[in-house]
Amino acid sequence: MTHATNPADLGVFDAAALLRTGALSAVELLDACEQRITERNGGPPTFDGAPDAVNAWARLYPDLSREQARAADERLRREGAEAPALCGIPLALKDLYAVAGRPLTASSRVLDGHVPDHDSVAWTRLREAGMVLLGHTHTHEFATSTTTDQVGNPHALEKSAGGSSGGSAAALAAGMVPAALGTDTAGSLRIPAALSGVSSIKPTHGRVPLDGIIPLSPTFDHPGPMARSLADCAALLEVLAAGGAETTPLMPPPAPLTGLRPSAPTDRPLTGMRIALTDRPHKLGVESEIADGLDHAARACAELGAEVVELGAAAGMVSKDYSTLLFSEMTTYHQRFADREADYRPGIREVVEFGRLFTSLEAYLDAQRAHARLTATWEEWFTANEVDVILEPSTPRTSPPRGDGYEQGRIGTGGDPLIRLTALWNATGFPVAAIPAGTGSHSGLPVGISLIAPRGAEARAVRIGTLLQEHALPPQAPTSPVPDADLESQA
């Protein structure tokens, strides 16, 4: 069947519409994505990657994908309009999400040979909705940092795709897959989305259960969707949240998720919304291109009818408390690999060794109390200032060069600058919708912005972000990491 556009370039909603009408089959869509992977990944998946390769994938599962695509086509024929909206849509899973009978390695040799016997809750929900799993995408080893250096940014292969969900972001940006899952502990959905020019949603903490996902720090870990548009992310989040939130000892589960999609459009669809700019970007420091992207987004909000106000931020996060919680929980998990320390990459081994310093139960409990106070303070700030969402940059800079994220000597050097803006919203558990805001005027690299709402109010942030994309900040088209002539020779 001939299509006016390559099916691999379709977003979730557009592909779903064609699948429903029979104008496109799930097998055809799978074929297009697999061909795109052949053209743009830079060869088969590898552990270390190469300077001239995107290398988004840790592993591909063509046998499973074909089986699931055929099953999706049969389900669409059988159920018609009653079939789930995501039936037949290809998906990438970050290499932290368990799939029964398939390897799960967190992009680390430490877990060579590890094959889980049950699915993660998140994959179970999407599998039951008929999604088609292409494979696992690379993460920064054990999700411990923000660069994912074995992956190249499709916009510039010498640059980082971000992390730790860098493989998922790169696969989306290169048009290899229309939907993906990542995780976010200090910014690992929003940072790669910003650096790679795609969209993501970090849901309220607990919204999507962590069961079956390799942890970094359960206090801060947020599973969530990634796609080329926020509306597509919302379609995944609806399914991920439909089975109910996780009950944790840290915070009560968020209220049920409703109202993700914007209402009927008007000339000024953000009328009645109060959007805050805080002094955090100025105090923390951002590049001029990032500041320009924020200004552009703020003007767009005002033009669409929102009241945009400037306010001082509430209390900042105390890095000592954050580190105490993260490293204490990380160390608890990694103790099981004490006999395989030689298999970590050098920089990750150093992180794991550093984590052993965090063994005080008293310090951990004090940090949890500070964590709860921080969340309450920010929720009171939203209420007192009658703010619907905060608008701020996702990262303080555009994509850095790839290459040094696994080297030793990074501990104690002032922390990771890429999490400067994002980590606070993991500490509060607040939901964040992240979208592209264009490209830098000098670098030509993607710039991203974030919309932050209080716990349980992700629908508010998603609706505003979706309206911004529809009216002022359109999603970026997939980009090719190789010249057009090379693509033509491979077609």
C-alpha positions in Angstrom: 0.0 0.0 0.0 1.3 3.5 -0.9 1.1 6.3 1.6 1.5 10.0 1.1 4.0 10.1 3.9 6.4 7.5 5.3 4.4 5.7 8.1 7.5 5.9 10.3 7.0 9.7 10.4 3.5 9.5 11.8 2.8 10.4 15.3 0.6 8.2 17.6 -2.7 9.9 16.8 -2.2 10.0 13.1 -1.0 6.4 12.9 -3.9 5.3 15.1 -6.4 7.0 12.8 -5.0 5.2 9.7 -5.0 1.9 11.6 -8.6 2.3 12.6 -9.8 2.9 9.0 -7.6 0.1 7.5 -5.6 2.6 5.4 -2.5 1.3 7.2 -1.9 -2.0 8.9 0.1 -2.6 12.0 2.5 -4.8 10.0 3.0 -2.0 7.4 3.7 0.4 10.2 6.2 -2.0 11.8 7.9 -2.5 8.5 8.4 1.2 8.1 9.8 1.6 11.6 12.2 -1.3 11.1 13.4 0.1 7.8 13.9 3.5 9.4 16.0 1.8 12.2 18.1 0.1 9.5 18.6 3.5 7.8 19.3 5.7 10.8 20.5 3.8 13.8 24.0 3.5 12.4 24.2 -0.3 12.3 23.0 -3.0 14.7 22.7 -2.1 18.4 26.1 -2.1 20.3 27.1 -1.7 23.9 29.5 1.3 23.5 28.1 3.0 20.3 30.3 4.7 17.8 30.9 8.4 17.0 29.1 8.1 13.7 26.1 6.2 15.0 22.9 7.1 16.8 22.8 3.6 18.5 19.5 4.3 20.2 18.7 0.6 20.8 20.2 -1.8 23.3 18.3 -4.7 21.7 15.6 -5.2 19.0 13.0 -8.0 19.1 11.9 -8.5 15.4 10.3 -11.9 16.1 8.2 -10.5 19.0 7.4 -7.3 17.1 6.1 -9.3 14.1 3.9 -11.5 16.2 2.4 -8.6 18.1 1.8 -6.5 14.9 -0.1 -9.4 13.3 -2.1 -9.9 16.5 -2.9 -6.1 16.5 -4.1 -6.3 12.9 -6.4 -9.2 13.8 -7.7 -7.4 16.9 -8.4 -4.3 14.8 -10.3 -6.4 12.3 -12.2 -8.1 15.0 -13.0 -5.2 17.4 -13.1 -2.3 14.9 -13.9 1.0 16.7 -13.9 -0.9 20.1 -10.2 -1.7 19.8 -7.9 0.3 22.1 -6.7 3.5 20.7 -3.0 2.4 20.9 -3.6 -1.0 19.2 -0.9 -1.6 16.6 1.3 1.4 17.6 5.1 0.6 17.9 6.8 1.3 21.2 10.3 1.5 22.6 11.0 0.6 26.2 14.0 2.1 28.1 16.2 -0.8 29.2 14.8 -0.7 32.8 11.3 -2.0 32.0 10.9 -5.8 32.5 9.5 -7.8 29.6 9.0 -11.5 30.5 11.5 -13.7 28.7 13.6 -10.9 27.2 16.9 -9.6 28.5 17.0 -6.6 30.8 20.4 -5.1 31.5 20.1 -1.4 32.3 22.7 -1.0 29.6 25.2 -2.6 31.9 27.4 -5.7 31.7 26.6 -6.2 35.4 23.2 -7.6 34.3 24.5 -9.8 31.4 22.3 -12.9 31.3 19.4 -11.3 33.4 16.0 -12.3 32.0 13.0 -11.4 34.1 10.1 -13.9 34.3 7.3 -11.3 34.5 6.4 -8.0 32.8 6.6 -4.6 34.4 3.2 -3.1 35.3 3.8 -0.3 32.8 4.5 -2.7 29.9 1.6 -5.0 30.9 -0.8 -2.1 30.6 0.5 -1.0 27.2 0.8 -4.6 25.9 -2.9 -5.2 26.9 -3.8 -2.1 24.9 -2.2 -3.7 21.8 1.0 -1.8 21.5 3.9 -3.5 19.5 7.3 -3.7 21.2 10.2 -2.9 18.9 12.9 -3.3 21.6 14.7 -1.9 24.5 16.5 1.5 24.2 19.8 2.4 25.8 19.9 4.2 29.2 22.8 5.8 30.9 24.1 2.7 32.8 21.6 2.0 35.6 20.1 5.4 34.9 22.7 7.1 37.0 23.4 10.3 34.9 22.2 12.5 32.1 24.3 11.9 29.0 23.9 8.2 27.8 27.2 8.5 25.9 26.8 5.3 23.9 23.9 7.2 22.1 24.3 10.0 19.6 21.9 13.0 19.2 20.3 12.7 15.8 20.5 16.5 15.4 24.3 16.3 15.8 26.0 13.0 16.4 28.9 14.5 18.3 26.4 15.8 20.9 24.6 14.0 23.7 21.0 12.9 23.3 20.6 13.5 27.0 19.9 10.9 29.7 19.3 8.8 31.3 16.4 8.1 28.8 18.7 9.0 25.9 18.0 6.0 23.7 14.3 6.6 23.8 14.7 10.3 23.0 17.1 9.6 20.1 14.9 6.8 18.6 12.0 9.3 18.6 14.0 12.2 17.2 15.3 10.1 14.4 11.8 8.9 13.5 12.5 5.2 14.3 9.5 4.8 16.6 6.4 7.0 17.4 6.3 6.3 21.2 8.6 5.3 24.0 8.9 5.0 27.8 11.6 6.5 29.9 12.1 7.1 33.6 13.0 10.3 35.5 14.8 10.5 38.8 16.4 14.0 38.5 15.3 15.0 35.0 15.8 11.8 32.9 12.6 12.2 30.8 12.8 16.0 30.5 16.5 16.5 29.8 16.7 14.0 26.8 13.4 15.4 25.5 14.8 18.9 25.6 18.2 18.0 24.1 16.7 15.8 21.4 13.7 18.0 20.5 10.8 15.6 21.6 8.1 15.8 24.2 7.6 13.9 27.5 5.4 13.8 30.6 6.8 13.2 34.1 3.6 12.2 35.9 2.9 12.8 39.6 5.0 10.5 41.7 3.2 7.2 42.1 0.9 7.8 39.1 2.6 4.9 37.2 3.6 2.0 39.3 7.3 1.2 39.6 6.8 -2.6 39.8 9.1 -4.4 37.3 11.3 -1.4 36.7 15.0 -1.4 37.7 15.2 1.3 40.3 17.6 4.2 40.9 15.8 5.8 43.9 12.2 4.9 44.4 11.6 8.2 46.3 12.3 10.1 43.2 11.8 7.6 40.3 9.0 8.6 37.9 8.1 6.3 34.9 6.6 8.2 32.0 5.9 8.5 28.3 7.9 10.1 25.5 6.7 11.0 22.0 7.1 13.6 19.3 4.1 15.5 20.6 2.6 16.1 24.0 -0.8 14.9 22.8 0.8 11.6 21.9 2.4 11.4 25.3 -1.0 12.0 26.9 -2.5 9.1 24.9 0.1 6.8 26.5 -0.3 8.2 30.0 -4.0 7.6 29.9 -3.3 3.9 29.5 -0.4 3.8 31.9 -2.6 5.4 34.6 -5.8 3.5 33.9 -4.9 0.5 36.1 -4.6 2.8 39.2 -1.7 4.5 41.0 0.9 3.0 43.2 0.4 3.2 47.0 3.7 4.1 48.6 4.8 4.9 52.2 6.2 8.2 51.0 3.1 10.0 49.7 -0.6 9.2 49.2 -1.5 8.2 45.6 -2.6 11.1 43.4 -6.2 11.7 42.5 -7.6 9.9 39.5 -6.3 11.2 36.2 -8.9 12.9 34.0 -9.1 15.7 31.5 -5.8 15.3 29.7 -7.1 16.6 26.3 -7.9 20.3 25.7 -11.4 21.4 25.2 -12.8 22.9 22.0 -10.3 25.4 20.6 -10.9 29.2 20.7 -8.9 32.1 19.5 -7.4 32.5 23.0 -7.6 29.0 24.5 -5.5 29.8 27.5 -7.8 32.5 28.8 -8.3 32.1 32.6 -4.9 30.4 33.1 -2.4 32.0 35.4 1.2 31.0 34.4 4.2 31.9 36.5 7.7 32.7 35.6 10.0 32.4 38.7 13.4 33.7 39.4 14.9 30.2 39.4 16.3 30.3 35.8 18.0 33.6 36.6 19.5 32.5 39.9 20.6 29.1 38.6 21.9 30.4 35.3 20.9 29.5 31.7 22.4 30.0 28.3 21.1 32.9 26.2 19.5 30.5 23.7 17.6 28.9 26.6 16.5 32.2 27.9 15.3 33.2 24.4 13.2 30.0 24.2 11.6 30.7 27.5 10.8 34.3 26.4 9.2 33.0 23.2 7.1 30.5 25.1 6.0 33.1 27.6 4.9 35.5 24.9 3.0 32.6 23.2 1.2 31.9 26.4 0.1 35.6 26.7 -1.0 35.7 23.1 -3.2 32.7 23.7 -4.9 34.5 26.6 -3.0 33.4 29.7 -2.1 35.8 32.5 1.7 35.5 32.7 3.2 36.7 36.0 6.7 36.9 37.5 7.0 35.6 41.1 9.8 34.7 43.5 10.3 30.9 43.9 9.5 29.1 47.1 12.2 27.2 49.0 14.9 25.5 47.0 15.9 21.8 47.3 18.7 21.1 49.7 21.2 19.0 47.7 22.4 17.2 50.9 18.9 15.9 51.5 18.4 14.8 47.9 21.8 13.1 47.8 21.1 11.3 51.1 17.9 9.8 49.8 19.2 9.0 46.3 22.4 7.4 47.3 20.9 5.5 50.3 18.3 3.9 48.1 20.7 3.3 45.2 23.1 1.6 47.5 20.4 -0.7 48.9 19.7 -2.0 45.4 23.3 -2.3 44.2 24.5 -4.3 47.2 23.4 -7.4 45.3 26.0 -6.9 42.7 29.0 -6.7 45.0 30.6 -9.7 43.3 30.4 -8.0 39.8 31.9 -4.6 40.5 34.5 -5.1 37.8 31.7 -5.1 35.2 30.5 -1.6 35.9 31.8 1.2 33.6 34.5 3.1 35.5 32.4 6.2 36.3 29.4 4.1 37.4 31.6 2.0 39.7 32.8 5.2 41.3 29.2 6.3 41.8 28.3 3.0 43.4 31.3 3.1 45.7 30.5 6.7 46.7 27.0 5.6 47.6 28.3 3.4 50.3 29.0 6.5 52.4 25.2 6.9 52.9 24.4 4.4 55.5 22.9 6.5 58.4 19.2 5.6 59.1 18.9 8.9 61.1 20.1 11.0 58.2 17.8 9.1 55.8 14.7 9.8 57.9 15.7 13.4 58.4 16.0 13.8 54.6 12.6 12.2 54.1 11.1 14.7 56.5 12.7 17.6 54.6 11.4 16.1 51.4 7.9 16.1 52.7 8.2 19.7 54.0 9.5 20.8 50.6 6.5 19.3 48.8 4.1 21.0 51.2 5.9 24.4 50.8 5.6 24.3 47.1 1.9 23.2 47.1 1.2 26.1 49.5 3.0 28.4 47.1 0.8 27.4 44.2 -2.3 27.9 46.3 -1.3 31.2 47.8 -0.3 32.7 44.4 -3.3 31.2 42.5 -0.9 29.7 40.0 -2.0 27.1 37.5 1.4 26.1 36.2 5.0 27.3 36.3 6.8 27.8 33.0 10.6 27.4 32.9 13.4 25.9 30.8 13.9 22.2 31.0 17.7 22.5 30.9 20.1 25.4 31.5 21.9 24.7 28.2 21.6 23.0 24.8 23.1 19.6 24.2 26.7 19.2 25.4 29.3 17.1 23.6 29.0 13.3 24.2 31.8 11.3 25.6 32.7 11.9 29.3 29.7 10.6 31.2 31.4 7.3 32.1 34.8 8.6 33.0 36.0 8.6 36.6 36.6 11.8 38.6 33.1 13.3 38.2 32.0 12.8 41.8 32.5 15.9 43.9 32.9 18.3 41.0 29.8 20.4 41.7 27.1 18.0 40.6 25.5 17.6 37.2 24.6 21.0 35.7 21.9 19.5 33.5 19.7 18.7 36.5 19.9 22.2 37.9 16.3 23.0 36.9 14.7 19.6 36.9 15.6 17.8 40.1 13.5 20.0 42.3 10.3 18.6 40.7 11.4 15.0 41.4 11.9 16.0 45.1 8.3 17.4 45.2 6.8 14.7 43.1 5.1 17.3 40.9 4.0 16.5 37.4 5.8 18.2 34.5 4.9 18.4 30.8 8.0 19.0 28.6 7.9 20.2 25.0 10.3 21.7 22.4 10.5 25.5 22.1 12.3 25.7 18.8 16.1 25.7 18.2 18.9 27.9 19.4 19.7 30.8 17.0 23.4 30.1 17.2 23.7 26.4 17.9 20.8 25.2 15.8 20.2 22.6 18.6 16.8 22.0 20.3 15.6 24.0 23.2 13.0 22.7 25.6 10.6 24.2 28.1 8.6 22.6 31.0 5.2 23.3 32.5 5.0 22.3 36.2 1.8 21.7 38.2 1.1 20.6 41.8 0.7 16.9 42.6 -2.3 15.3 40.8 -2.7 18.2 38.4 -0.8 16.8 35.3 -3.9 17.3 33.2 -3.6 21.1 33.7 0.1 21.1 32.5 -0.6 18.7 29.6 -3.6 20.7 28.3 -1.6 24.0 28.4 1.4 22.3 26.7 -0.7 20.7 24.1 -2.4 24.0 23.2 1.0 25.6 23.0 2.1 22.9 20.5 -1.0 23.2 18.5 -1.0 27.0 18.2 2.5 28.4 18.8 5.3 25.8 19.4 4.7 22.9 17.0 6.5 19.6 17.5 9.7 19.2 15.6 9.7 16.7 12.7 11.9 13.6 12.9 15.4 14.4 11.9 17.9 12.2 10.0 21.4 11.8 11.4 22.8 11.0 7.9 22.7 13.1 4.7 19.7 12.6 2.4 21.9 11.2 -0.4 23.0 8.4 1.9 19.4 7.7 2.8 18.5 7.5 -0.9 21.3 5.0 -1.5 20.1 2.8 1.3 16.4 2.9 0.3 
